[in-house]
Amino acid sequence: MAQNKCGGDPIFDGEAGAKDTFAVATKRGLYFFSYNGQTLDDKRGLFNGNEMAPQICVTFNEENGNFYSGTSTGFIY
């Protein structure tokens, strides 16, 4: 369908969201993708000045439309 690169780090987890979106957890953070029928548009997750740790897992909550991730240091974003 399409491909896009989110850096050279390994991807630890991925999760489909709503409306052709998904997120992946990597050593250097989260990447969010949306599929527009031909290409994947990407955005990198922001941590609002918080110290970023490797993101190990990611999940999607259908009730509120949010992605949540867990870090190697035990934090949830």
GUTORFI-669137 format. One record per residue: x, y negated, z of N, C-alpha, C in turn. Coordinates in Angstrom, 1 decimal. Layout:
+--------+--------+--------+--------+--------+--------+--------+--------+--------+
:   n_c1 :   n_c2 :   n_c3 :  ca_c1 :  ca_c2 :  ca_c3 :   c_c1 :   c_c2 :   c_c3 :
+--------+--------+--------+--------+--------+--------+--------+--------+--------+
:      X :      Y :      Z :      X :      Y :      Z :      X :      Y :      Z :
...
+--------+--------+--------+--------+--------+--------+--------+--------+--------+
***
This chain:
+--------+--------+--------+--------+--------+--------+--------+--------+--------+
:   n_c1 :   n_c2 :   n_c3 :  ca_c1 :  ca_c2 :  ca_c3 :   c_c1 :   c_c2 :   c_c3 :
+--------+--------+--------+--------+--------+--------+--------+--------+--------+
:    0.8 :    1.2 :    0.0 :    0.0 :    0.0 :    0.0 :    0.9 :   -1.3 :    0.0 :
:    1.8 :   -1.4 :    1.0 :    2.7 :   -2.5 :    1.1 :    3.8 :   -2.2 :    2.1 :
:    4.8 :   -3.0 :    2.1 :    5.9 :   -2.9 :    3.0 :    6.4 :   -4.2 :    3.4 :
:    7.0 :   -4.3 :    4.6 :    7.6 :   -5.5 :    5.2 :    8.6 :   -5.1 :    6.2 :
:    9.7 :   -5.8 :    6.4 :   10.7 :   -5.4 :    7.3 :   10.6 :   -6.4 :    8.5 :
:   10.8 :   -5.8 :    9.7 :   10.7 :   -6.6 :   10.9 :   12.0 :   -6.5 :   11.7 :
:   13.1 :   -6.5 :   10.9 :   14.5 :   -6.5 :   11.5 :   15.1 :   -5.1 :   11.5 :
:   16.3 :   -5.0 :   12.0 :   17.0 :   -3.7 :   11.9 :   16.9 :   -2.8 :   13.1 :
:   16.1 :   -3.3 :   14.1 :   15.9 :   -2.5 :   15.3 :   14.9 :   -1.4 :   15.1 :
:   15.0 :   -0.3 :   15.9 :   14.1 :    0.8 :   15.8 :   12.7 :    0.4 :   16.3 :
:   11.7 :    0.9 :   15.7 :   10.3 :    0.7 :   16.1 :    9.9 :    1.8 :   17.1 :
:    9.5 :    1.5 :   18.3 :    9.2 :    2.4 :   19.3 :    7.7 :    2.9 :   19.3 :
:    6.8 :    2.0 :   18.9 :    5.4 :    2.3 :   18.9 :    4.7 :    1.3 :   17.9 :
:    3.5 :    1.7 :   17.5 :    2.7 :    0.9 :   16.6 :    1.2 :    1.2 :   16.9 :
:    0.4 :    0.2 :   16.7 :   -1.0 :    0.3 :   17.0 :   -1.9 :   -0.5 :   16.0 :
:   -2.9 :    0.1 :   15.4 :   -3.8 :   -0.6 :   14.5 :   -4.8 :   -1.5 :   15.3 :
:   -5.1 :   -2.6 :   14.8 :   -6.0 :   -3.5 :   15.4 :   -7.3 :   -3.6 :   14.6 :
:   -7.9 :   -4.8 :   14.6 :   -9.1 :   -5.0 :   13.9 :   -8.8 :   -5.7 :   12.6 :
:   -9.7 :   -5.5 :   11.6 :   -9.6 :   -6.3 :   10.3 :   -8.2 :   -6.2 :    9.6 :
:   -7.7 :   -5.0 :    9.4 :   -6.5 :   -4.9 :    8.6 :   -5.3 :   -5.5 :    9.4 :
:   -5.2 :   -5.4 :   10.7 :   -4.1 :   -5.9 :   11.5 :   -3.5 :   -4.7 :   12.2 :
:   -2.2 :   -4.8 :   12.5 :   -1.5 :   -3.9 :   13.4 :   -0.3 :   -4.6 :   14.1 :
:    0.2 :   -3.9 :   15.1 :    1.4 :   -4.5 :   15.8 :    2.4 :   -3.3 :   16.0 :
:    3.7 :   -3.7 :   16.1 :    4.7 :   -2.7 :   16.4 :    5.6 :   -3.3 :   17.5 :
:    6.0 :   -2.3 :   18.4 :    6.9 :   -2.7 :   19.5 :    8.3 :   -2.3 :   19.1 :
:    9.3 :   -3.2 :   19.3 :   10.7 :   -3.0 :   18.9 :   11.6 :   -3.4 :   20.1 :
:   12.8 :   -3.1 :   19.9 :   13.8 :   -3.5 :   20.9 :   13.9 :   -5.0 :   21.1 :
:   13.6 :   -5.8 :   20.1 :   13.6 :   -7.3 :   20.3 :   12.3 :   -7.9 :   20.3 :
:   11.2 :   -7.2 :   20.6 :    9.9 :   -7.8 :   20.8 :    8.8 :   -7.2 :   20.0 :
:    7.7 :   -7.9 :   19.8 :    6.5 :   -7.5 :   19.1 :    6.4 :   -8.2 :   17.8 :
:    6.0 :   -7.4 :   16.8 :    5.6 :   -8.0 :   15.5 :    4.2 :   -7.7 :   15.2 :
:    3.5 :   -8.7 :   14.6 :    2.1 :   -8.5 :   14.3 :    2.0 :   -8.6 :   12.8 :
:    1.2 :   -7.7 :   12.2 :    1.1 :   -7.7 :   10.7 :   -0.4 :   -7.8 :   10.3 :
:   -0.7 :   -8.5 :    9.2 :   -2.0 :   -8.4 :    8.7 :   -1.9 :   -8.1 :    7.2 :
:   -2.7 :   -7.2 :    6.7 :   -2.7 :   -6.8 :    5.3 :   -3.8 :   -7.5 :    4.6 :
:   -3.4 :   -8.2 :    3.5 :   -4.3 :   -9.0 :    2.7 :   -4.8 :   -8.4 :    1.4 :
:   -4.5 :   -7.1 :    1.3 :   -4.9 :   -6.4 :    0.0 :   -3.8 :   -6.1 :   -0.9 :
:   -2.7 :   -6.9 :   -0.7 :   -1.5 :   -6.7 :   -1.6 :   -0.2 :   -6.7 :   -0.8 :
:   -0.1 :   -7.6 :    0.2 :    1.1 :   -7.7 :    1.0 :    0.9 :   -7.7 :    2.5 :
:    1.9 :   -7.5 :    3.3 :    1.8 :   -7.6 :    4.7 :    2.4 :   -8.9 :    5.2 :
:    1.6 :   -9.7 :    5.8 :    2.1 :  -10.9 :    6.4 :    2.5 :  -10.6 :    7.9 :
:    3.6 :  -11.2 :    8.3 :    4.1 :  -10.8 :    9.7 :    4.3 :  -12.1 :   10.5 :
:    4.1 :  -11.9 :   11.8 :    4.4 :  -12.9 :   12.8 :    5.0 :  -12.3 :   14.0 :
:    6.0 :  -12.9 :   14.6 :    6.7 :  -12.4 :   15.8 :    6.0 :  -12.9 :   17.0 :
:    5.9 :  -12.0 :   18.0 :    5.3 :  -12.3 :   19.3 :    6.1 :  -13.3 :   20.1 :
:    5.4 :  -14.2 :   20.8 :    6.1 :  -15.2 :   21.6 :    5.9 :  -14.8 :   23.0 :
:    6.9 :  -15.2 :   23.9 :    6.8 :  -14.8 :   25.3 :    6.7 :  -16.0 :   26.2 :
:    6.4 :  -17.2 :   25.7 :    6.2 :  -18.4 :   26.4 :    7.3 :  -18.7 :   27.5 :
:    8.5 :  -18.5 :   27.1 :    9.6 :  -18.8 :   28.0 :   10.0 :  -17.7 :   28.9 :
:    9.2 :  -16.6 :   29.0 :    9.5 :  -15.5 :   29.8 :   10.7 :  -14.7 :   29.2 :
:   11.5 :  -14.1 :   30.1 :   12.6 :  -13.3 :   29.6 :   12.0 :  -12.1 :   28.9 :
:   12.5 :  -11.9 :   27.6 :   12.0 :  -10.8 :   26.8 :   12.8 :   -9.5 :   27.1 :
:   12.1 :   -8.4 :   27.3 :   12.8 :   -7.1 :   27.4 :   12.3 :   -6.2 :   26.2 :
:   13.0 :   -5.2 :   25.9 :   12.5 :   -4.3 :   24.9 :   11.1 :   -3.8 :   25.1 :
:   10.3 :   -4.0 :   24.1 :    8.9 :   -3.5 :   24.1 :    8.8 :   -2.0 :   23.8 :
:    8.3 :   -1.2 :   24.7 :    8.3 :    0.2 :   24.5 :    7.0 :    0.7 :   23.9 :
:    5.9 :    0.1 :   24.2 :    4.6 :    0.6 :   23.7 :    3.7 :   -0.6 :   23.5 :
:    2.7 :   -0.4 :   22.6 :    1.7 :   -1.4 :   22.3 :    0.3 :   -0.7 :   22.1 :
:   -0.8 :   -1.4 :   22.6 :   -2.1 :   -0.8 :   22.4 :   -3.0 :   -2.0 :   22.1 :
:   -4.2 :   -1.7 :   21.6 :   -5.2 :   -2.7 :   21.1 :   -6.5 :   -2.5 :   21.9 :
:   -7.0 :   -3.6 :   22.5 :   -8.3 :   -3.5 :   23.2 :   -9.4 :   -4.0 :   22.3 :
:  -10.3 :   -3.1 :   21.9 :  -11.4 :   -3.5 :   21.0 :  -12.4 :   -4.5 :   21.6 :
:  -12.5 :   -4.5 :   22.9 :  -13.5 :   -5.3 :   23.5 :  -13.2 :   -6.8 :   23.4 :
:  -11.9 :   -7.2 :   23.5 :  -11.5 :   -8.6 :   23.5 :  -10.6 :   -8.9 :   22.3 :
:  -10.2 :   -7.9 :   21.5 :   -9.4 :   -8.1 :   20.3 :   -8.0 :   -8.5 :   20.6 :
:   -7.5 :   -8.1 :   21.8 :   -6.1 :   -8.4 :   22.1 :   -5.2 :   -7.2 :   22.0 :
:   -3.9 :   -7.4 :   21.7 :   -2.9 :   -6.4 :   21.8 :   -2.2 :   -6.5 :   23.1 :
:   -1.8 :   -5.4 :   23.8 :   -1.1 :   -5.4 :   25.0 :    0.2 :   -4.6 :   24.8 :
:    1.3 :   -5.0 :   25.4 :    2.5 :   -4.2 :   25.3 :    3.2 :   -4.0 :   26.6 :
:    3.9 :   -2.9 :   26.7 :    4.7 :   -2.6 :   27.9 :    6.2 :   -2.7 :   27.6 :
:    6.9 :   -3.2 :   28.6 :    8.4 :   -3.4 :   28.4 :    9.2 :   -2.3 :   29.1 :
:   10.4 :   -2.2 :   28.8 :   11.3 :   -1.2 :   29.5 :   11.6 :   -1.6 :   30.9 :
:   11.2 :   -2.8 :   31.3 :   11.5 :   -3.3 :   32.7 :   10.2 :   -3.2 :   33.5 :
:    9.1 :   -2.7 :   33.0 :    7.8 :   -2.5 :   33.7 :    6.8 :   -3.7 :   33.6 :
:    7.0 :   -4.6 :   32.7 :    6.1 :   -5.7 :   32.6 :    5.1 :   -5.4 :   31.5 :
:    3.9 :   -6.0 :   31.6 :    2.8 :   -5.9 :   30.6 :    2.6 :   -7.3 :   30.0 :
:    2.6 :   -7.4 :   28.7 :    2.3 :   -8.7 :   28.0 :    1.0 :   -8.5 :   27.2 :
+--------+--------+--------+--------+--------+--------+--------+--------+--------+
***
